[in-house]
């Protein structure tokens, strides 16, 4: 059973979320503050975390950073903070999605399902199971990236974007296609998501993120992965 950890201090909203998520046959744990959330995350190993940023004991961004210290679990922020800078800060800290309050339960459930799908293994053909560049290696079966002999920690969303690009070396993948595949049809115009995540991937994988060799932007069009020999 897919387990969801809801981190929210509003008891009425928690009750509504728990009942709605349970009705879709997900298991649910709830935490009213950041400390409890971190303890439950370690103990229960959820498949998705739904996190409010305005917690009574710590900022939600600190919870995201603490989780990212040891897990790639998808983190969906649920917050009343609507400013663009707040969204970018959350995504930059390691969140995978951002839903502003008030929100539609149907949309939330759709995003939960999308988050779960992003963590499911995808089949890889034997000849494309490992993608190698001069700077890093991507193992599509083990779902990991290695740079300079060290594993690079990627969030599920970062991994999903990278996987789509490296499976199609040299091919331009449009912004709309990437947004649709990673975040769903409802987010197909949120190009700011792509900018944040591609910047994260370049910081983690490129030797010079400001002059990328492999993760290339085609302005106004999309992105492509350049691999030697393709």
N, C-alpha and C positions, 0 to 999 in steps of 0.2 A: 504493500500500500504506500502510495506517495504521501509523505509527511510534510506539513506546512507549519512553520513557526510564525505566529502572529505576534508582533511586538508593538503594543499600543496601550496607552494609559487611559483611554476613554472606555469605561466598562460597557456602555451601551453599544458602541461601535464594535468592541471585541465580541460581544454576544452575537451581533448580527453577522459578523465575519465568520465566527466559528460555526454557527448554524448553517450558513450558506455554503461554506466550504465542505463541511461534513456531509451535507445533502448531495454533494457531487462525489462522494465516496473517497474523499481525502481524509487522512488522519490530521488532527490539528492539536498543536500545543500553543498556549498563550503566555506571554510575559508582559507585565505592566511597566517594566523599566529595563534599562540597558544591562545592569548586572545580572538580572534574572535571565535575560535573553542570551547572554554569553554562556551562562551556566547550562541552560537548556540546549543551546546549540551544540555544546560539547557532549552532553549526555545523550541527546536524542538523535543527533545527526540528521537534521531535516533535509528534505530535497529542495525546498524553496523557503526563503525568509521574506516575510512581508513586514516592513519596518517603517514606523512613524519616526520622523526626525526630532519632534518635540517631546522628548522623554523627561521625566522628573529628575533623574539622577545624572544623566549625561547627554551630550548631543548625539543625535543619531549618526552623524558623520564619524564620531569616535567608535561607535559600535561597528560600522562598516569596516573601518580600518583594522579594528581588532579581529573581526572575522576573517578579513583578507590575509591576516598574518598566518593562517593555517588552513583555510578552506576555500574552495572555488564554488561553494553553493550559490545558486542564483539569488540575488538580493533585489527585491522589488520595493522601492521606496514609496510610501503612502503618506503624503504630507500636504498641509495647507500652504506651505511656502511655494509661491507661484513664480517668483522672479527667475529669470533665465540663469543668472549667476548661481542661484541656489541649486538649480538642476544640474548645471555643469559641475559644481563642487561635489555633488553626490555621485555623479557618474565618474568623475575623476578619482574619487576616493575608492571606487570599486563597485558601485551599484550597477545592476544590469538593466534596470528600468525605473521609471519615475511616473507615478500616478498622482495627480493633484486632487485634493478634496474640494468640493464634493465630487463623487465619482459614481459611475454605473457599476453595479455588481456584475452584470453580464460582461462588461469590458474587463473588469478585474479578473474574472474567471478565465476569460480568453487569454489574458496575458499570463496568468498562472500556467495554463496549459502550454503556452508557447515557451515559457521558462523551463518547464519540464522537458519539452521536446529538445531544447538546446543542449541538454545534458545527456541525451540518449546517443549511444554509439551509432555511427554511420558506417556502412560497409565501404571498404576501400579495395580497389583492385590491387593485386600483388605488385604490379610494376609502378604503382603510384603510392604505395603505402608510406614511403619515406621520401620527403622532398628536401633536397640539400642545396644550400647556397654557400658562398664563401663566408658568409657571416653567421648563419644559423641553420639548424636542421629542424624540420617539422615531421613528427611521426604521427600519421593520421590514424593508425590503429591504437597506439598507446595514448593518443590525445595529449601530446606534450610537445613543447618546443625547447630546444637546447641551443644555448649560445655560449661560446668559449668554454665548452665542457660543463656548463651548469644548466640545470633545469630552470626555465623561465616561468614564473607563476603568472598564469593568465586567468582572467575571470571567464565564466561560461560564454558570455557575450563576446568578449575579445577572441576567444577560441573559435566561436562560430563564424565570425567575420573572417578571421585568418583562414579557416578551413575552406570557406567558399572561394576565396581568392586563390589559394595555392592549388586547389583542384582544377583550376582553369588558367594555367600559366600563359601570360601574354594576352589574355582576353579581357576586354573592357567589360566590367560588371557595373551596370548603371546604379545610380544612387537609389532609384525607386526599387529595383530588384533586390538590392541588399537590405533596404529597410523592410520590404515586404517579407523576405525570407527570415530575417532575424527578429524583427519586432511585430510583424503582422501587418495586415492591410490598413488598419486604423492609423498606423504611424508612418505611412508611406511618403509623407511630406516633411518629416522631422529630420532634415539634413544636418541639424546641429548635433544630433546623436552621433552621426557618422564622423563628423569632424573631431569630436571628443575621443571617440574610440580609436580612430585611425591614428590620432596623435599619441594615444597611449601605446598602441602597438609599435609605432616607430620608436618611441622612447625605449621600449623593452627589447626591440630586435635590431634596429638599424644602428650602424656605427656612428652615423651623423644624421640624427632625426630631421634636421633642417634641410638636408639634401639626401633624401632617401634613394637608395639604389634598387630596392625590391618592391616596396609598397608605394605605388605611384598614383598620384592624383591626376585625373584628367579634368581640369576645372569646368564646373557646370555640367559634367557628364557622369563621372563615376570614378572607379578605381580599378587598378589592375596589378597583378603580381608579375614582376619580371624575374625570370629564372634563367641563369646562364644556359645556353644551348637551346633556348626556345625562342 
